[in-house]
């Protein structure tokens, strides 16, 4: 190879693979034989059964943010002990699922030691995320680290400083311990690329972890992190949360800062993406947003709305929930329909008003999305891929082109006229999807088009092959509907938890999260 010749894309990709390999804490790698899961494809408990984690470390890695702060405040646990437990768990989890792009063990342990020193000297915690382990999607900048957004051509891109969202988390005491995988172009509902490869789903390795924040979904699903930071332009936080039995929140656009993110779609304003958290419970999602919004991120990222966290009261007696069973384009699979039916009954039993919500012009929303995602016909994304000569992954080769405000006004007006505060609907057409196949975005993406906040969380229903038999007489409405309906396999999806989605009004993020707490309590009753 001549000195002027660019290295092949494989050689470039190997640079990032080597960085990942060198960053893995080797002392916590475990013999693959010890990770055998007795024939089960669900590996969520394999980490705890492998013998590497102590009982205390298992407890630490199953504790919420509030629980960690209580232990730190009493001096019962140290941040160093907790982050060590999470690094151990993440190392094993990555062996199982391939969700990491880089471990940040040294800096994480040093940060923990500084937090412990602060507590010893002052008797106080740094902030609301003191010592809380947080994982971050790869294309969210970490100062001094390479940030490639899963494009081989960007592997030499080293960012100078942390993304603003990372700075704010660190200011509140969070410890960033691992960076996570995403698909090529960051525009898939799957998680595979030419650099790090495919991330697996902790519930079943045959299924996709979702995307594009699929590494975060897997990490949270197997409890390798307390909070995860993802991004969402069409469901990229919510679908991984749904597929991995976690919680994911997409705020109204321009509330969380995006300053310092790397990708091929910077400045794309037709459908605005946003940073959003993944977690293991609703309270941690709320804590995340309080931390971010109360630090006035708009003073630095000036495109943001000047809106700190608002304390609101949401009462079951005044809450009205619209129930959307079907978007009119793609029929949900039987377990999803059963979960929505059960939710409606549970809400009414709890004294919460539930009314049927007929979808308003979702087909128009899909056409708008198809055009606005890539107003240039995808040329910008292809140009970044072609720089290195890496192959295009199958789900990247989409032709999307250019429309939206009228539909937003109509939807908001309908919610107001019908007296509906939030809409309960599917997170996805199914409880999951086979690796490489999730392509139907609209159950999540419609809310990006409408710029309405949305949160996905477990429904307390599990797919059951006996209860959820396919309707063999159903005649699909379109080729897309046919493809999704034929993807249902009652045997494959048996035992997979069903996620549901709750949607609020534009900029009513706090009200939405408050309603989600009430509705989850009703579902668990």
C-alpha positions as CSV (number, residue, x, y, z in Angstrom):
1,X,0.0,0.0,0.0
2,X,1.5,3.4,-1.0
3,X,1.8,6.1,1.6
4,X,-0.9,8.1,-0.2
5,X,-3.4,5.3,-0.3
6,X,-6.2,5.2,2.2
7,X,-6.4,2.0,4.3
8,X,-9.2,-0.4,3.5
9,X,-12.4,0.1,5.5
10,X,-11.7,-3.2,7.3
11,X,-8.4,-1.9,8.5
12,X,-10.0,1.4,9.6
13,X,-12.7,-0.5,11.5
14,X,-10.1,-2.6,13.2
15,X,-8.8,0.6,14.9
16,X,-12.1,0.9,16.8
17,X,-12.3,-2.8,17.5
18,X,-8.8,-2.7,19.0
19,X,-9.8,0.3,21.2
20,X,-12.7,-1.7,22.5
21,X,-10.6,-4.8,23.1
22,X,-7.9,-2.8,25.0
23,X,-10.5,-1.1,27.1
24,X,-12.2,-4.2,28.4
25,X,-11.2,-4.9,32.0
26,X,-9.4,-8.2,31.5
27,X,-9.5,-9.1,35.2
28,X,-13.3,-9.5,35.0
29,X,-13.5,-11.5,31.9
30,X,-15.0,-14.9,32.6
31,X,-14.6,-18.4,31.2
32,X,-17.3,-18.7,28.5
33,X,-18.2,-22.1,30.0
34,X,-19.2,-20.4,33.2
35,X,-21.7,-18.3,31.2
36,X,-23.6,-21.4,30.0
37,X,-27.3,-20.7,30.5
38,X,-28.7,-24.3,30.6
39,X,-30.2,-24.0,27.1
40,X,-32.1,-20.8,27.7
41,X,-31.8,-17.9,25.3
42,X,-32.7,-15.4,28.0
43,X,-29.4,-14.4,29.6
44,X,-30.8,-11.7,32.0
45,X,-29.8,-13.8,35.0
46,X,-26.7,-15.4,33.6
47,X,-24.5,-12.6,35.0
48,X,-25.7,-13.2,38.5
49,X,-25.3,-16.9,38.3
50,X,-21.8,-17.0,36.8
51,X,-20.1,-16.6,40.3
52,X,-18.0,-13.5,39.6
53,X,-20.3,-11.0,41.5
54,X,-20.6,-11.1,45.3
55,X,-24.0,-10.9,46.9
56,X,-23.3,-7.3,47.8
57,X,-22.4,-6.5,44.2
58,X,-25.6,-8.2,42.9
59,X,-27.5,-6.0,45.3
60,X,-25.7,-2.9,44.1
61,X,-26.4,-3.6,40.5
62,X,-30.1,-4.1,41.2
63,X,-30.5,-0.9,43.2
64,X,-32.3,2.3,41.9
65,X,-30.8,5.8,41.9
66,X,-32.7,6.7,45.1
67,X,-31.5,3.5,46.7
68,X,-27.9,4.2,45.8
69,X,-28.1,7.8,47.2
70,X,-29.5,6.5,50.4
71,X,-26.6,4.0,50.8
72,X,-24.0,6.6,49.9
73,X,-25.6,9.2,52.3
74,X,-25.5,6.7,55.2
75,X,-21.9,5.7,54.3
76,X,-22.9,2.1,53.8
77,X,-21.6,1.9,50.3
78,X,-18.8,3.8,48.5
79,X,-19.0,5.0,44.9
80,X,-15.8,3.0,44.2
81,X,-17.4,-0.3,45.3
82,X,-20.5,0.4,43.3
83,X,-18.8,1.4,40.1
84,X,-16.5,-1.7,40.4
85,X,-19.6,-3.9,40.6
86,X,-21.1,-2.3,37.5
87,X,-17.9,-2.6,35.6
88,X,-17.7,-6.2,36.5
89,X,-21.3,-6.8,35.4
90,X,-20.8,-4.8,32.2
91,X,-17.7,-6.8,31.3
92,X,-19.6,-10.0,31.6
93,X,-22.7,-8.6,30.0
94,X,-20.7,-7.4,27.0
95,X,-19.3,-11.0,26.6
96,X,-22.9,-12.2,26.3
97,X,-24.4,-9.4,24.2
98,X,-21.7,-7.3,22.5
99,X,-23.2,-4.0,23.6
100,X,-20.1,-1.9,24.3
101,X,-17.9,0.2,22.0
102,X,-15.5,1.3,24.8
103,X,-15.1,0.8,28.5
104,X,-14.1,3.8,30.5
105,X,-12.9,1.8,33.6
106,X,-9.9,3.9,34.7
107,X,-11.7,7.3,34.5
108,X,-14.8,5.8,36.1
109,X,-12.9,4.5,39.1
110,X,-11.0,7.7,39.5
111,X,-14.2,9.7,39.4
112,X,-15.7,7.3,42.1
113,X,-12.6,7.9,44.3
114,X,-13.0,11.6,44.0
115,X,-16.7,11.4,45.0
116,X,-15.8,9.2,48.0
117,X,-13.2,11.7,49.0
118,X,-15.7,14.5,48.8
119,X,-18.2,12.6,51.0
120,X,-15.5,11.8,53.6
121,X,-14.5,15.5,53.8
122,X,-17.9,17.2,53.7
123,X,-20.5,14.6,54.6
124,X,-22.5,15.6,51.6
125,X,-23.2,14.2,48.1
126,X,-22.2,16.0,45.0
127,X,-25.7,16.0,43.4
128,X,-28.8,14.0,42.6
129,X,-26.7,11.5,40.6
130,X,-23.8,11.1,43.0
131,X,-22.0,7.9,42.1
132,X,-24.8,6.7,39.8
133,X,-23.3,4.6,36.9
134,X,-24.4,5.9,33.5
135,X,-23.8,4.4,30.1
136,X,-23.7,6.6,27.0
137,X,-24.5,5.8,23.3
138,X,-21.3,6.0,21.2
139,X,-22.2,9.0,19.1
140,X,-22.6,11.2,22.2
141,X,-19.2,12.9,22.5
142,X,-16.8,12.0,25.3
143,X,-13.9,14.4,25.5
144,X,-10.6,13.0,24.2
145,X,-12.3,9.8,22.8
146,X,-12.9,8.8,19.2
147,X,-16.5,9.2,18.2
148,X,-17.5,7.5,14.9
149,X,-21.3,7.3,15.0
150,X,-20.8,3.8,13.5
151,X,-19.4,5.2,10.3
152,X,-16.0,3.7,9.4
153,X,-15.0,7.0,7.7
154,X,-15.3,8.8,11.1
155,X,-13.1,6.5,13.1
156,X,-10.3,9.0,13.3
157,X,-12.7,11.7,14.7
158,X,-11.6,12.6,18.2
159,X,-13.9,15.0,20.0
160,X,-12.3,17.8,22.1
161,X,-14.8,17.9,24.9
162,X,-17.8,16.1,26.4
163,X,-21.2,16.6,24.9
164,X,-23.3,19.0,26.9
165,X,-25.6,16.3,28.2
166,X,-22.5,14.4,29.5
167,X,-21.2,17.6,31.2
168,X,-24.5,18.1,33.0
169,X,-24.6,14.5,34.1
170,X,-21.1,14.6,35.5
171,X,-21.9,17.9,37.3
172,X,-24.6,16.1,39.1
173,X,-22.2,13.3,40.2
174,X,-22.9,10.7,37.6
175,X,-20.1,8.2,36.6
176,X,-19.8,7.4,32.9
177,X,-18.4,3.9,32.8
178,X,-19.2,2.5,29.3
179,X,-20.1,3.6,25.8
180,X,-22.6,1.6,23.8
181,X,-23.3,0.3,20.3
182,X,-25.6,1.7,17.6
183,X,-26.3,0.8,13.9
184,X,-24.7,2.2,10.8
185,X,-26.2,5.7,10.1
186,X,-28.0,5.7,13.5
187,X,-31.3,5.4,11.5
188,X,-32.3,1.8,12.1
189,X,-34.5,0.1,14.6
190,X,-31.8,-2.6,14.8
191,X,-28.2,-2.6,16.2
192,X,-25.6,-3.7,13.8
193,X,-22.7,-2.1,12.0
194,X,-19.4,-2.8,10.2
195,X,-17.3,-1.8,13.2
196,X,-18.5,-3.4,16.4
197,X,-21.0,-5.8,14.8
198,X,-24.3,-7.0,16.1
199,X,-25.7,-6.4,19.6
200,X,-27.9,-9.2,21.0
201,X,-31.1,-8.9,23.1
202,X,-30.7,-10.1,26.7
203,X,-34.2,-11.7,26.5
204,X,-33.5,-13.8,23.5
205,X,-30.4,-13.7,21.3
206,X,-32.5,-14.4,18.2
207,X,-34.3,-11.1,18.7
208,X,-33.1,-7.6,18.0
209,X,-32.4,-5.3,20.9
210,X,-33.9,-2.5,18.9
211,X,-32.2,0.6,17.7
212,X,-30.7,2.9,17.2
213,X,-29.9,3.0,20.9
214,X,-29.7,-0.8,20.9
215,X,-26.5,-1.0,23.0
216,X,-28.2,1.0,25.7
217,X,-31.3,-1.2,25.6
218,X,-29.2,-4.3,26.1
219,X,-27.0,-2.7,28.8
220,X,-30.1,-1.5,30.8
221,X,-31.9,-4.8,30.1
222,X,-29.1,-6.9,31.7
223,X,-28.6,-4.3,34.5
224,X,-25.1,-3.2,33.5
225,X,-26.0,0.5,34.1
226,X,-28.5,2.4,36.2
227,X,-29.2,5.1,33.5
228,X,-28.5,5.0,29.8
229,X,-28.3,8.0,27.5
230,X,-29.7,7.4,24.0
231,X,-31.0,9.5,21.2
232,X,-34.4,9.3,19.5
233,X,-35.5,10.6,16.1
234,X,-38.1,7.9,15.3
235,X,-38.2,5.5,18.3
236,X,-34.5,5.0,18.9
237,X,-34.8,5.2,22.7
238,X,-38.3,3.8,23.0
239,X,-37.9,0.7,20.8
240,X,-34.8,-0.6,22.5
241,X,-36.5,0.0,25.9
242,X,-39.6,-1.9,24.6
243,X,-37.6,-4.8,23.2
244,X,-35.3,-5.2,26.3
245,X,-38.0,-4.8,29.0
246,X,-36.8,-1.4,30.1
247,X,-38.1,2.2,30.3
248,X,-37.4,4.8,27.7
249,X,-38.4,8.4,27.4
250,X,-38.4,10.7,24.4
251,X,-39.0,14.3,25.5
252,X,-40.4,17.1,23.4
253,X,-37.7,18.3,21.1
254,X,-35.4,21.1,22.2
255,X,-35.6,20.3,25.9
256,X,-32.6,18.1,26.2
257,X,-29.3,19.4,24.7
258,X,-27.9,17.8,21.6
259,X,-24.7,19.9,21.5
260,X,-21.7,17.6,21.1
261,X,-23.4,14.7,19.2
262,X,-21.7,13.3,16.1
263,X,-23.6,12.0,13.1
264,X,-24.5,12.6,9.5
265,X,-27.7,14.4,10.2
266,X,-26.6,17.4,12.2
267,X,-28.7,20.5,11.4
268,X,-31.6,18.3,10.0
269,X,-34.6,20.1,11.4
270,X,-37.6,18.6,9.5
271,X,-37.9,15.9,12.2
272,X,-35.8,16.9,15.2
273,X,-34.0,14.1,17.1
274,X,-33.5,14.4,20.8
275,X,-31.4,12.9,23.6
276,X,-33.4,10.7,26.0
277,X,-32.9,8.4,28.9
278,X,-33.3,4.7,29.4
279,X,-33.7,3.2,32.8
280,X,-35.1,0.4,34.9
281,X,-38.0,2.4,36.4
282,X,-40.0,5.6,35.9
283,X,-38.5,7.4,38.9
284,X,-35.0,7.2,37.4
285,X,-36.3,8.7,34.1
286,X,-37.8,11.6,36.1
287,X,-34.6,12.1,38.1
288,X,-32.6,12.3,34.9
289,X,-34.8,15.0,33.4
290,X,-34.9,17.0,36.6
291,X,-31.1,17.0,36.7
292,X,-30.8,18.1,33.1
293,X,-33.5,20.7,33.0
294,X,-32.7,22.3,36.3
295,X,-29.1,23.1,35.2
296,X,-30.4,25.5,32.5
297,X,-28.9,23.8,29.5
298,X,-30.4,26.6,27.3
299,X,-27.7,29.0,28.6
300,X,-25.1,26.9,26.6
301,X,-27.2,25.3,23.9
302,X,-29.1,28.3,22.8
303,X,-31.6,26.5,20.5
304,X,-33.2,24.9,23.5
305,X,-36.5,26.0,25.0
306,X,-36.1,28.0,28.3
307,X,-38.1,25.6,30.4
308,X,-36.8,24.1,33.7
309,X,-38.5,21.1,35.4
310,X,-42.0,22.0,36.5
311,X,-43.6,20.3,39.5
312,X,-47.1,19.3,38.4
313,X,-49.9,17.4,40.0
314,X,-51.6,14.7,38.0
315,X,-54.6,13.1,39.7
316,X,-56.3,9.8,38.8
317,X,-59.7,11.4,39.3
318,X,-59.1,14.0,36.5
319,X,-56.9,12.0,34.2
320,X,-58.4,11.0,30.8
321,X,-56.5,8.4,28.8
322,X,-57.1,7.8,25.1
323,X,-56.7,4.1,24.1
324,X,-55.2,3.6,20.6
325,X,-55.3,-0.1,19.7
326,X,-54.2,0.1,16.0
327,X,-52.7,2.9,13.9
328,X,-54.9,1.9,10.9
329,X,-51.9,0.9,8.9
330,X,-50.3,-2.1,10.6
331,X,-52.2,-4.4,13.0
332,X,-50.4,-5.1,16.2
333,X,-49.6,-8.7,17.1
334,X,-51.9,-10.6,19.5
335,X,-49.9,-10.1,22.7
336,X,-49.7,-6.4,22.1
337,X,-53.5,-6.2,21.6
338,X,-54.1,-8.2,24.7
339,X,-51.9,-5.9,26.7
340,X,-53.7,-2.8,25.5
341,X,-57.1,-4.4,26.3
342,X,-56.0,-5.4,29.7
343,X,-54.6,-1.9,30.4
344,X,-57.9,-0.4,29.4
345,X,-59.7,-2.6,31.9
346,X,-57.2,-2.0,34.6
347,X,-57.5,1.8,34.2
348,X,-61.3,1.7,34.4
349,X,-61.1,-0.5,37.5
350,X,-58.8,2.0,39.1
351,X,-61.3,4.8,38.4
352,X,-59.3,6.4,35.6
353,X,-61.3,7.6,32.6
354,X,-60.4,5.7,29.5
355,X,-61.8,6.5,26.1
356,X,-61.2,5.0,22.6
357,X,-58.8,7.0,20.5
358,X,-59.1,6.7,16.7
359,X,-55.9,7.5,15.0
360,X,-55.9,10.7,13.0
361,X,-54.3,10.5,9.6
362,X,-51.3,8.4,10.6
363,X,-50.8,7.6,6.9
364,X,-50.2,11.3,6.3
365,X,-47.8,11.3,9.1
366,X,-45.9,8.4,7.5
367,X,-45.6,10.2,4.2
368,X,-44.3,13.3,6.0
369,X,-41.7,11.3,7.9
370,X,-40.5,9.5,4.8
371,X,-39.8,12.8,3.1
372,X,-38.5,14.8,6.0
373,X,-36.0,12.3,7.5
374,X,-33.7,12.6,4.4
375,X,-34.6,15.7,2.6
376,X,-31.6,15.1,0.3
377,X,-32.7,11.6,-0.6
378,X,-30.1,10.2,1.8
379,X,-27.2,11.6,-0.1
380,X,-25.5,12.9,3.0
381,X,-25.5,9.5,4.8
382,X,-24.3,7.7,1.7
383,X,-21.5,10.2,1.2
384,X,-20.2,9.5,4.7
385,X,-20.4,5.7,4.1
386,X,-18.7,6.0,0.7
387,X,-15.8,7.9,2.2
388,X,-14.4,4.7,3.6
389,X,-15.8,2.2,1.0
390,X,-17.5,0.2,3.8
391,X,-20.6,-1.7,2.6
392,X,-24.1,-0.3,3.2
393,X,-26.0,-2.3,5.8
394,X,-29.3,-3.6,4.5
395,X,-31.5,-1.3,6.6
396,X,-29.6,1.9,5.6
397,X,-30.6,1.8,2.0
398,X,-33.9,3.7,2.3
399,X,-35.1,6.5,0.1
400,X,-36.9,9.0,2.3
401,X,-37.6,12.5,1.0
402,X,-39.7,15.9,2.3
403,X,-43.8,18.1,4.9
404,X,-45.8,18.5,9.0
405,X,-47.1,21.6,11.0
406,X,-50.8,21.2,9.9
407,X,-50.9,17.6,11.2
408,X,-49.4,18.7,14.6
409,X,-52.0,21.4,15.0
410,X,-54.8,18.9,14.1
411,X,-53.6,16.3,16.6
412,X,-53.2,18.8,19.4
413,X,-56.7,20.2,18.7
414,X,-58.2,16.7,18.7
415,X,-56.7,15.9,22.1
416,X,-58.1,19.2,23.5
417,X,-61.5,18.7,21.9
418,X,-61.8,15.1,23.1
419,X,-60.6,16.0,26.6
420,X,-57.7,13.5,26.4
421,X,-54.6,14.1,28.4
422,X,-52.5,11.2,27.3
423,X,-52.7,8.4,24.7
424,X,-51.9,4.8,25.5
425,X,-50.8,2.8,22.5
426,X,-48.4,0.1,21.3
427,X,-44.6,0.6,21.5
428,X,-44.2,-1.5,18.4
429,X,-46.4,-3.7,16.2
430,X,-45.0,-6.8,18.1
431,X,-43.3,-7.6,21.3
432,X,-40.0,-7.8,19.4
433,X,-38.5,-8.6,16.1
434,X,-35.9,-11.1,14.7
435,X,-32.4,-9.6,14.3
436,X,-32.2,-7.6,11.1
437,X,-36.0,-7.3,10.5
438,X,-37.5,-4.3,12.5
439,X,-38.5,-1.7,10.0
440,X,-41.9,-0.5,10.9
441,X,-41.3,2.8,12.7
442,X,-44.7,4.4,12.8
443,X,-46.0,3.4,16.3
444,X,-43.1,5.5,17.7
445,X,-42.1,7.8,14.8
446,X,-45.5,9.4,14.5
447,X,-44.9,11.1,17.9
448,X,-41.5,12.5,16.6
449,X,-43.4,13.9,13.6
450,X,-45.9,15.5,15.9
451,X,-43.2,16.4,18.4
452,X,-45.1,15.0,21.4
453,X,-43.3,13.4,24.4
454,X,-43.6,9.7,24.8
455,X,-42.5,7.0,27.2
456,X,-42.4,3.2,26.8
457,X,-42.6,0.9,29.8
458,X,-43.5,-2.7,30.6
459,X,-47.2,-3.5,30.6
460,X,-47.1,-6.3,33.2
461,X,-48.2,-8.7,30.4
462,X,-46.0,-11.4,28.9
463,X,-46.6,-13.0,25.5
464,X,-48.2,-16.4,25.8
465,X,-48.4,-18.9,22.9
466,X,-51.7,-20.3,24.3
467,X,-53.4,-17.0,24.8
468,X,-52.0,-15.1,21.8
469,X,-52.8,-17.2,18.8
470,X,-52.7,-15.5,15.4
471,X,-55.9,-14.7,13.6
472,X,-55.5,-16.9,10.5
473,X,-58.5,-15.3,8.8
474,X,-57.0,-11.8,9.0
475,X,-56.4,-10.2,5.6
476,X,-53.6,-7.6,5.7
477,X,-54.4,-4.1,4.4
478,X,-51.1,-3.6,2.6
479,X,-47.7,-5.3,1.8
480,X,-46.2,-3.6,4.9
481,X,-49.0,-4.9,7.1
482,X,-48.7,-8.3,5.6
483,X,-44.9,-8.4,6.3
484,X,-45.4,-7.4,9.9
485,X,-48.3,-9.8,10.5
486,X,-46.4,-12.7,9.0
487,X,-43.5,-11.9,11.3
488,X,-45.5,-13.0,14.3
489,X,-44.4,-16.3,15.7
490,X,-46.2,-17.3,18.9
491,X,-43.5,-19.9,19.8
492,X,-40.6,-17.5,19.2
493,X,-42.2,-14.7,21.2
494,X,-43.6,-16.8,24.0
495,X,-42.5,-15.4,27.4
496,X,-41.3,-12.0,26.0
497,X,-42.6,-9.0,28.1
498,X,-45.0,-6.7,26.3
499,X,-44.2,-3.0,26.3
500,X,-46.7,-0.2,26.0
501,X,-46.3,3.5,25.1
502,X,-47.8,6.6,26.7
503,X,-47.9,9.8,24.8
504,X,-48.5,13.4,26.1
505,X,-49.1,16.8,24.6
506,X,-46.4,19.0,23.1
507,X,-44.3,20.3,26.0
508,X,-46.4,18.5,28.6
509,X,-43.5,16.3,29.5
510,X,-43.9,16.5,33.2
511,X,-47.6,15.8,33.0
512,X,-46.8,12.8,30.9
513,X,-44.4,11.3,33.3
514,X,-46.7,12.0,36.2
515,X,-49.5,10.2,34.3
516,X,-47.2,7.3,33.5
517,X,-46.6,6.8,37.3
518,X,-50.4,6.6,37.9
519,X,-51.0,4.3,35.0
520,X,-48.2,1.9,35.9
521,X,-49.5,1.7,39.4
522,X,-52.9,0.8,38.0
523,X,-51.4,-1.9,35.7
524,X,-49.5,-3.5,38.6
525,X,-52.6,-3.5,41.0
